[in-house]
Amino acid sequence: MFTHRRKNIGEAKVGLTTHHSRVPPFIEKLRFFRLRFFRLLLFLFSLILSSPCGIGAAQIPVPASASGSVGLTTATATLTILYSNDTHSHLLPFDLPKFGKNVGGISRRYEYFKQVRSQNPILMILDGGDIFQGSPFYSFFKGEVDVKAFTLCGYDATTLGNHELDDGISNILEQYKKSGFPMICSNIFDHDTREPVFPQFKMFDRAGRSIAVLGCIGSEAWSVVSNNRRKGLDFVDPEICLPPLIKKLRQESDLLILLSHAGYSGDVELASSVSGIDLIVGGHTNTFIEHPVLVKSRPLFVPNRTDNGLGGTLVVQAFKWGYYVGRIDLDLGTDSRILAYRGDLHPLDASTKVPFDSPVERLVSAYDERIRALTGQVIGECTEDMPYPEEEKHLHDLPLGTLVCDALRDFGGGDIAIVNSGSIRDALFAGPVTMGRLYSVLPFDNTIVTLSMAGSQLHAMLQFICANYGRITGYQYSGLTFTFDLDKREVRDILIHGKPLDESKNYRVVTISYLTDGNQNGNMLFKDARNIVDAGYFMREALVEMLKKNSHRLVPPKAEVMTFVPPLVIPETEKPGNTTDSLRIPPPN
């Protein structure tokens, strides 16, 4: 028989006493950087020993089998894990350029879950965060319908995504009061009490195995949470917070799973530097990982290696919006070691039939009817498709971004307008435009802000963006053109409405409250701004006003704002499943 370890309480919180004691902040930083420094030395040393090329190309071997199956097994039990991430309130089927029409939908997900459960009742359903925000379902109901739908689907746990905090911690706690599954996050603490805000882990039993599920949010995801929403909350780096928890839980569990909203590279870093994790279910970067990626442990880099039969940690993620559901099957031996694994992504499309009596379909339809009563009216027409691809929006200006900024600039009476690229969340397609569609494109309740900046300050703002291009978020603009010289990291040829920038002139700038509150480098962009006025109007209202002024038509702008030296090359993104590997995940260095 396998070894069945002692179980702990089902959900638990562990305070900061062991890993975040009350010491001066500079001591905490010193400890953190010292830890990183020694890990880096060990990592470099292990690279030299393990690879003749010094790169360690075998660090993460992607399964060679087209089916994603690895290993031979005489398993005593097979655990099936279904997973999702970054649903962003996309509860109805949707169209996704380059991917397909009428895809996704939470009702189809429910039916697929039922089908898999009938095949193997030894099942867990997990989520990598960002269930909230991204469609009118969230704009109007603030997560209520999302949590109800996920409960009906039978989810066992999720973790904290950055967008879960869009309406503050009180909204999360309120929405999860009646949920059938917990929000698990180990590394967010109440500033005053120093206690974890959420359960740090939950124990599950499947086929007699004790399974620990932890959660965490990564530093990059935490950094894009609005400053106002982070007040009263403390973030602890997962690499510091997780090891003591994992050490404790490994004594009580046969399998350990981490739900991580840290992004793919963050998950690889965790898998490489934190031992004892069997599987990471990721989120945040909307990464298409067709088959599970095995991150091998390095004995020198991770002294207490993950001794699970694989010699490392499996990392998975399932793109975005529920277009895919991920599945991984773990064959467990008598000692609960993982003898083999198989995994892939299952697309949800019209081939997944939803019966008329589906409880999830009834739930979503009822809420959708309420939304349509408020937003179903057609308010105008869009003349052409305006896609907003994830892989491009942070690299350069796009017609939809310029259109939104044009609307803001006109609404606020400004010379120029600027917004962070992430404030726009979806494409705008040719055809009728409804208020519901505007809510999908601009779901955040960001308000329009006007301010004054001298030409020299505008120059400094663009120079900051150019100097940090590729390392910080992208932005969308209106009213100006400029060139980024990426060899010299200098901005030049700045024109405001076709005229050279006057360094001594005052310009009126229109932006949004998210940036003027200091988020996404807003504290640097507008550090010298004056006459800051927030009139309280939402971004969506500017687009509505543009429709009224333009005969209820939205026409994509043709002129480009940004030029690059050398010219920018945008990698072409192919639909997953094609013969190209453009969306497949290469082994990280």
C-alpha positions in Angstrom: 0.0 0.0 0.0 1.0 3.6 -0.5 2.1 5.7 2.4 -0.8 7.8 3.6 0.4 10.7 5.6 -1.3 12.5 8.4 -3.9 15.0 7.3 -4.3 18.5 8.5 -7.4 20.7 8.7 -9.1 21.2 5.3 -8.3 24.9 4.9 -5.6 26.7 6.8 -3.9 30.0 7.3 -0.3 30.3 8.5 0.8 33.6 9.9 3.9 35.6 9.2 5.8 34.5 12.3 8.2 32.1 10.5 8.9 34.0 7.3 7.9 37.6 7.7 8.8 38.7 11.2 8.7 42.2 12.5 12.1 43.4 11.5 13.2 46.7 9.8 12.3 46.8 6.1 15.9 47.2 5.0 16.8 43.9 6.8 14.0 42.1 4.9 15.3 43.5 1.6 18.9 42.5 2.5 17.8 38.9 3.3 15.8 38.8 0.0 18.6 40.0 -2.2 21.2 37.8 -0.4 18.9 34.8 -1.0 18.6 35.7 -4.7 22.4 36.2 -5.0 23.3 32.8 -3.6 20.6 31.2 -5.7 22.1 32.8 -8.8 25.6 31.6 -7.9 24.3 28.0 -7.4 22.3 28.2 -10.6 25.3 29.4 -12.7 27.5 26.7 -11.1 24.9 24.0 -11.9 24.6 25.2 -15.5 28.4 24.7 -15.9 28.2 21.2 -14.5 25.0 20.1 -16.3 25.6 21.4 -19.8 28.6 21.4 -22.1 27.2 24.5 -23.7 26.6 26.3 -20.5 22.9 26.8 -21.4 21.3 23.7 -20.0 19.1 23.0 -23.0 17.6 19.9 -21.3 16.2 21.9 -18.4 12.5 21.7 -19.6 12.0 18.9 -22.0 8.6 19.3 -23.7 7.0 15.8 -24.0 8.0 14.3 -27.4 4.7 12.5 -27.9 2.1 14.4 -29.9 -0.5 13.4 -27.3 1.6 14.8 -24.4 2.0 11.3 -22.8 5.2 10.5 -20.9 6.2 7.3 -19.1 5.0 3.8 -18.7 2.7 3.0 -15.8 1.3 0.2 -13.6 -0.6 2.9 -11.7 -2.9 2.1 -8.8 -4.9 5.3 -9.5 -5.2 7.9 -12.2 -5.9 11.5 -11.0 -7.5 13.7 -13.7 -7.0 17.4 -13.2 -9.0 19.9 -15.3 -7.9 23.5 -15.2 -8.6 27.0 -16.6 -7.2 30.5 -16.1 -8.0 34.1 -17.1 -11.7 33.5 -17.9 -12.3 37.3 -17.4 -16.1 36.9 -17.1 -16.4 35.4 -20.6 -19.4 33.3 -19.7 -21.0 33.4 -23.1 -19.5 32.0 -26.4 -17.5 34.6 -28.2 -15.6 35.3 -31.4 -11.8 35.5 -31.3 -9.9 36.8 -34.4 -7.4 34.2 -35.8 -8.9 31.5 -33.5 -12.5 31.1 -34.5 -16.1 32.2 -34.0 -18.6 31.0 -31.4 -16.0 29.5 -29.2 -15.8 29.1 -25.4 -18.7 29.6 -23.0 -19.1 28.4 -19.4 -22.1 26.2 -20.3 -19.9 24.2 -22.7 -17.3 24.0 -20.0 -19.8 22.5 -17.6 -20.8 19.8 -20.1 -17.2 18.9 -20.8 -16.6 18.6 -17.0 -19.6 16.3 -16.7 -18.3 14.1 -19.5 -14.8 13.8 -18.0 -16.2 13.1 -14.5 -18.3 10.2 -15.9 -15.1 8.7 -17.3 -13.0 9.2 -14.2 -14.5 10.2 -10.9 -11.0 10.7 -9.4 -11.1 14.3 -10.5 -10.1 17.8 -9.5 -11.1 21.1 -11.2 -8.8 24.0 -10.5 -8.3 27.6 -11.8 -5.3 29.9 -12.1 -7.1 33.2 -11.3 -8.6 36.2 -13.0 -12.1 34.8 -13.0 -13.4 38.4 -12.8 -13.5 41.4 -15.1 -13.7 41.6 -18.9 -17.4 41.6 -19.9 -20.7 43.2 -18.9 -21.3 40.2 -16.6 -18.6 41.7 -14.3 -19.4 45.4 -15.0 -23.0 44.9 -13.8 -22.7 42.1 -11.2 -19.2 42.4 -9.9 -18.4 38.7 -9.9 -21.7 37.4 -8.5 -22.7 35.4 -11.7 -19.1 34.2 -12.2 -18.8 32.7 -8.8 -22.2 31.0 -9.1 -21.3 29.6 -12.5 -18.0 28.2 -11.3 -19.7 26.7 -8.3 -22.2 24.9 -10.5 -19.2 23.7 -12.7 -17.8 22.0 -9.6 -14.5 23.9 -9.2 -12.4 22.8 -6.2 -10.3 25.9 -5.8 -9.0 29.1 -7.5 -6.3 31.6 -6.6 -6.1 35.4 -6.5 -5.7 37.1 -9.9 -4.9 40.8 -10.1 -8.4 41.6 -11.6 -10.1 39.9 -8.7 -9.1 43.1 -6.8 -10.7 45.6 -9.4 -13.4 46.4 -6.9 -11.4 45.9 -3.8 -10.9 43.2 -1.2 -14.4 43.7 0.3 -16.0 42.7 -3.0 -14.0 39.5 -3.2 -14.9 38.5 0.3 -18.5 39.3 -0.3 -18.7 37.3 -3.5 -17.0 34.2 -2.1 -19.2 34.0 1.0 -21.7 31.8 -0.8 -19.3 30.1 -3.2 -18.8 26.3 -3.4 -15.0 26.6 -3.7 -12.3 28.6 -1.9 -10.1 31.5 -3.1 -6.6 30.3 -2.0 -3.7 32.6 -1.8 -0.7 32.2 0.5 1.2 35.5 0.0 -1.2 38.3 0.7 -1.4 39.5 4.3 -3.5 42.1 6.2 -1.2 45.0 6.9 -2.4 45.5 10.5 -2.9 42.0 11.7 -0.1 40.4 9.7 -2.5 37.5 9.1 -3.2 35.9 5.6 -6.2 37.4 4.0 -7.2 34.2 2.3 -6.8 30.5 3.2 -3.2 29.7 2.2 -4.0 26.1 1.2 -6.6 23.4 1.2 -6.3 19.7 1.7 -8.2 17.3 -0.6 -8.6 13.5 -0.6 -8.8 11.7 -3.9 -8.6 7.9 -4.1 -7.1 7.8 -0.6 -4.4 10.3 -1.5 -3.9 13.4 0.5 -3.5 16.4 -1.9 -2.4 19.9 -0.8 -3.4 22.8 -3.0 -1.7 26.2 -2.4 -2.2 29.5 -4.2 -0.1 32.6 -4.9 0.0 35.8 -6.9 3.2 36.8 -8.6 5.0 40.1 -8.3 4.3 41.3 -11.8 0.5 40.6 -11.4 0.5 42.3 -8.1 2.3 45.4 -9.5 -0.6 46.1 -11.9 -3.2 46.1 -9.2 -4.4 49.7 -8.6 -2.6 51.4 -5.7 -5.9 52.2 -4.2 -6.9 48.5 -4.1 -3.6 47.5 -2.5 -4.1 49.7 0.5 -4.1 47.6 3.8 -2.6 44.6 2.0 1.0 43.4 2.1 2.6 41.2 -0.7 5.3 38.7 0.1 7.3 37.2 -2.7 6.2 33.6 -3.4 9.9 32.4 -3.3 10.0 33.6 0.3 6.5 32.7 1.4 6.1 29.2 -0.1 9.1 27.2 1.1 8.1 27.0 4.8 4.5 26.1 3.8 5.6 23.5 1.4 8.0 21.9 3.9 5.1 21.6 6.4 2.6 20.3 3.8 4.9 17.7 2.3 4.9 15.9 5.6 1.1 15.7 5.4 0.4 15.2 1.7 1.0 12.8 -1.1 0.8 15.4 -3.9 1.3 19.2 -3.8 -0.3 21.5 -6.4 0.3 25.3 -6.7 -2.3 27.6 -8.3 -0.2 30.5 -9.5 -1.1 33.8 -11.0 2.5 34.7 -11.8 2.7 34.2 -15.5 4.5 31.5 -17.4 8.1 32.8 -16.8 7.2 33.4 -13.1 6.0 29.8 -12.9 9.1 28.4 -14.5 11.1 30.5 -12.0 9.1 29.1 -9.1 9.4 25.5 -10.4 13.2 26.0 -10.7 13.8 27.7 -7.3 11.2 26.2 -5.0 11.4 22.5 -4.4 8.5 20.2 -3.4 5.9 21.3 -6.0 4.5 18.6 -8.2 2.2 20.7 -10.5 1.8 24.4 -11.1 -1.5 25.5 -12.7 -0.7 29.0 -14.0 -2.4 32.1 -15.2 -1.9 35.8 -15.9 0.0 35.7 -19.2 -2.7 33.9 -21.3 -0.1 31.4 -22.4 -0.9 28.6 -24.8 0.8 25.5 -23.4 -0.3 22.6 -25.5 1.2 19.9 -23.3 2.5 20.0 -19.7 6.1 21.3 -19.5 8.4 19.5 -17.1 10.8 21.9 -15.3 13.6 19.6 -14.1 15.1 20.1 -10.6 18.8 20.9 -10.4 20.4 19.3 -7.3 22.7 22.2 -6.7 20.2 24.9 -7.5 17.4 23.2 -5.5 19.1 21.1 -2.8 15.9 19.5 -1.7 14.7 18.4 -5.1 11.2 17.5 -6.0 11.3 13.7 -5.4 8.1 12.7 -7.2 9.3 10.3 -9.8 9.6 13.0 -12.4 12.6 14.9 -10.9 10.9 18.2 -11.4 7.6 20.2 -11.5 5.0 20.2 -14.2 3.8 23.6 -15.4 0.5 24.1 -17.3 -1.6 27.0 -18.5 -4.7 27.1 -20.8 -4.6 30.4 -22.9 -7.5 32.7 -22.0 -11.3 33.3 -21.7 -12.2 29.6 -21.5 -11.6 28.9 -25.2 -9.7 25.9 -23.9 -9.9 23.7 -20.9 -6.7 22.0 -19.8 -6.5 18.4 -18.8 -3.7 16.5 -17.2 -3.8 12.9 -16.0 -1.4 11.7 -13.4 -0.8 8.0 -13.0 0.1 7.5 -9.3 2.0 4.4 -8.0 1.6 2.7 -4.7 3.9 5.1 -3.0 2.1 8.1 -4.7 5.0 8.8 -6.9 4.0 10.0 -10.4 4.7 7.2 -12.8 3.4 8.9 -15.9 1.5 11.9 -17.1 -0.6 12.9 -20.1 -2.0 16.3 -20.9 -3.4 18.6 -23.5 -5.8 21.4 -24.1 -9.4 20.7 -25.1 -11.1 23.4 -27.3 -14.7 24.4 -26.5 -16.7 25.1 -29.6 -20.1 24.4 -31.1 -19.3 20.6 -31.2 -19.9 20.6 -27.4 -23.6 20.4 -27.2 -25.5 22.2 -24.3 -28.9 20.7 -23.4 -31.8 23.0 -22.9 -32.1 22.1 -19.2 -28.4 22.9 -18.4 -28.3 24.6 -15.0 -25.4 26.8 -16.0 -27.1 27.8 -19.2 -30.2 28.8 -17.3 -28.1 30.8 -14.8 -26.1 32.7 -17.4 -29.1 33.3 -19.6 -31.1 34.9 -16.7 -28.3 37.3 -16.0 -27.7 38.0 -19.7 -31.3 39.0 -20.2 -30.9 41.5 -17.4 -27.8 42.9 -19.1 -29.5 43.0 -22.6 -32.4 45.0 -21.2 -29.8 47.7 -20.2 -27.2 47.4 -22.9 -28.8 45.6 -25.9 -29.8 48.8 -27.7 -27.7 49.6 -30.9 -26.0 53.0 -30.5 -24.0 53.1 -33.8 -22.0 51.2 -36.3 -18.4 50.3 -36.7 -17.2 50.4 -40.3 -14.3 48.0 -40.1 -12.9 45.3 -37.8 -10.5 46.8 -35.2 -8.6 43.8 -33.6 -6.6 44.4 -30.5 -4.1 41.4 -30.4 -2.5 40.6 -27.1 0.9 40.1 -28.6 0.9 43.6 -30.3 -0.9 46.0 -28.0 2.1 46.6 -25.7 4.5 47.0 -28.6 3.0 49.8 -30.8 -0.1 51.8 -31.4 -3.2 50.1 -32.8 -6.2 51.7 -34.6 -8.6 50.8 -31.8 -6.2 52.3 -29.2 -5.9 55.5 -31.3 -9.7 55.6 -31.7 -10.2 55.4 -28.0 -7.6 58.1 -27.3 -9.1 60.3 -30.1 -12.5 60.0 -28.3 -10.8 60.9 -24.9 -8.9 63.8 -26.4 -12.0 65.3 -28.1 -14.1 64.7 -24.9 -11.6 66.4 -22.7 -10.6 69.2 -25.1 -7.0 68.1 -25.0 -4.0 68.5 -27.3 -2.9 64.9 -26.8 -4.3 61.8 -25.1 -2.5 58.7 -23.6 -3.8 55.5 -21.9 -2.1 52.3 -20.9 -2.7 49.6 -23.5 -4.3 47.3 -20.9 -7.2 49.7 -20.2 -8.7 48.4 -23.5 -9.7 44.8 -23.2 -11.3 43.5 -26.4 -11.6 44.1 -30.2 -14.3 46.1 -31.9 -15.8 44.4 -34.9 -17.5 45.8 -38.0 -21.2 46.0 -37.7 -23.7 47.3 -35.1 -22.3 48.7 -31.9 -24.2 48.1 -28.7 -23.6 49.5 -25.2 -22.8 45.9 -24.2 -20.0 45.8 -26.8 -18.6 49.0 -25.4 -18.6 47.5 -21.9 -16.6 44.5 -23.3 -14.0 46.9 -25.0 -13.8 49.2 -22.0 -14.9 47.3 -18.9 -13.0 49.3 -16.3 -14.7 52.2 -14.5 -11.7 54.4 -15.3 -12.6 58.1 -15.3 -11.3 60.8 -17.7 -8.7 63.1 -16.3 -7.3 66.3 -17.8 -4.0 67.9 -16.8 -1.3 70.4 -18.0 2.3 69.6 -19.0 5.0 71.7 -20.5 6.5 70.6 -23.8 9.7 69.7 -22.0 7.8 67.5 -19.6 6.0 65.8 -22.5 9.4 65.2 -24.0 10.6 63.7 -20.8 7.5 61.5 -20.5 8.1 60.0 -24.0 11.8 59.6 -23.3 11.0 57.6 -20.2 8.7 55.3 -22.2 11.4 54.9 -25.0 14.2 54.2 -22.5 12.1 51.5 -20.9 10.4 50.2 -24.1 9.9 46.4 -23.9 10.4 46.4 -20.1 7.2 48.2 -19.1 3.6 48.3 -20.3 2.7 49.8 -23.7 0.6 52.8 -24.3 -1.9 54.1 -26.9 -1.9 57.7 -28.0 -3.7 60.5 -29.9 -2.7 63.9 -31.2 1.0 63.3 -31.7 3.5 61.3 -33.6 7.1 60.4 -32.7 10.0 58.1 -33.4 11.6 55.7 -31.0 15.3 55.1 -31.8 15.7 51.8 -30.1 19.5 51.6 -30.8 20.1 54.8 -28.9 17.0 54.5 -26.7 16.0 58.1 -27.6 12.8 59.6 -28.7 12.9 62.1 -31.6 10.8 63.8 -34.3 7.9 64.6 -31.8 5.1 66.4 -33.6 1.9 67.7 -32.0 -0.8 67.8 -34.6 1.9 67.9 -37.3 3.9 70.7 -35.7 7.2 70.3 -33.8 6.9 70.0 -30.0 7.4 73.4 -28.3 9.4 72.7 -25.2 8.2 75.9 -23.5 4.6 75.6 -24.4 1.9 74.3 -22.1 -0.2 71.4 -23.5 -3.5 70.0 -22.3 -3.3 66.2 -21.8 -6.2 63.8 -21.4 -5.7 60.5 -19.7 -7.4 58.2 -17.2 -7.6 58.0 -13.4 -5.8 54.6 -13.3 -2.7 56.3 -14.6 -2.9 59.6 -12.6 -3.4 57.4 -9.4 0.2 56.3 -10.1 -0.4 52.9 -11.6 1.5 51.5 -14.7 4.2 54.1 -14.3 1.7 57.0 -14.1 3.8 58.4 -11.2 6.7 58.8 -13.6 4.7 59.9 -16.7 2.9 62.7 -14.9 5.2 63.5 -12.0 5.4 67.2 -13.0 1.8 67.6 -14.2 -0.3 70.5 -13.0 -4.0 71.4 -12.9 -5.1 67.8 -12.6 -8.9 67.5 -12.9 -11.0 64.4 -12.7 -14.5 65.2 -13.9 -15.8 61.7 -13.1 -16.9 60.6 -16.6 -16.1 57.1 -17.6 -14.0 56.2 -20.7 -17.1 54.6 -22.3 -18.9 57.9 -22.2 -16.3 59.4 -24.5 -16.9 56.8 -27.1 -20.6 57.3 -26.9 -20.1 61.0 -27.4 -17.9 60.3 -30.4 -20.7 58.2 -32.0 -23.2 61.0 -31.5 -20.8 63.5 -33.2 -19.9 61.3 -36.1 -23.4 60.2 -37.4 -23.3 57.2 -35.1 -20.3 55.7 -37.0 -16.9 54.6 -35.7 -14.2 54.7 -38.4 -10.7 53.4 -37.5 -7.9 56.0 -37.8 -5.4 55.4 -40.6 -2.4 57.3 -39.4 0.3 55.7 -37.3 1.5 57.4 -34.2 4.8 55.6 -33.6 7.7 54.8 -35.9 10.8 52.8 -34.9 14.4 52.8 -35.8 15.2 50.1 -36.7 11.8 49.2 -38.0 9.7 47.2 -35.6 9.1 43.5 -36.6 5.9 42.1 -35.2 6.0 38.3 -35.0 3.0 36.7 -36.8 0.8 34.8 -34.5 -0.7 31.5 -35.8 -3.8 29.7 -34.6 -2.8 27.0 -32.0 -2.8 23.6 -33.7 -1.2 24.8 -36.9 2.0 23.2 -38.0 4.0 26.3 -37.0 5.4 26.5 -33.4 4.8 30.3 -33.0 2.6 29.8 -30.0 4.3 26.7 -28.6 6.4 27.3 -25.5 10.1 26.9 -26.0 12.3 25.6 -23.2 13.1 28.6 -21.0 16.8 29.5 -20.6 
